[in-house]
Amino acid sequence: MPDKHEQAEQMRDDVPSTIARSDDKAVRTYKKTLESAEESYGDGERAHRTAFASLKHTHEKVGDHWEPKEHKGPSDPQAEQGTPASTQGRRDTAQGVDANASKGHLDDVARRVGIDGPENLSKDDEVRAIEKANARATARARRR
């Protein structure tokens, strides 16, 4: 049986590019959850949403990839609802940004993704700015 790194390497071609650029744990978490969700829901949007939801409990999107979070748990109000409430009362997601993180952590992430003066932004505005910076970084990485 392959070790965890070999296992993740074998899965990289089968996951979205932002996850493929991430650590081994992110790759395994997404892929294993996706496989389980496909058994329950079939191959479709619901299975992929489930896999991303699982990933967002352990990782946050920083630029064009996912990094382990300081603290495990839901990353935004939509993720906090859980199933089945999350399928009925849709809320905005933070697109992988850990909106539940401290302002200090968000300031650090914002600086890393190229946002100047994040301490001058409200927490909500900072989350939205990081979302936009992440989207730009992902678009650039996909063009390479």
Secondary structure, DSSP 8 states (H G I E B T S, - for coil): ---HHHHHHHHGGGS-HHHHTS-HHHHHHHHHHHHHHHHHH-SSHHHHHHHHHHHHHHEEEETTEEEE-SS-S--SHHHHH-TTHHHHS-----TT--TTS-HHHHHHHHHHTT-S-GGGS-HHHHHHHHHHHHHHHHHHHHH-
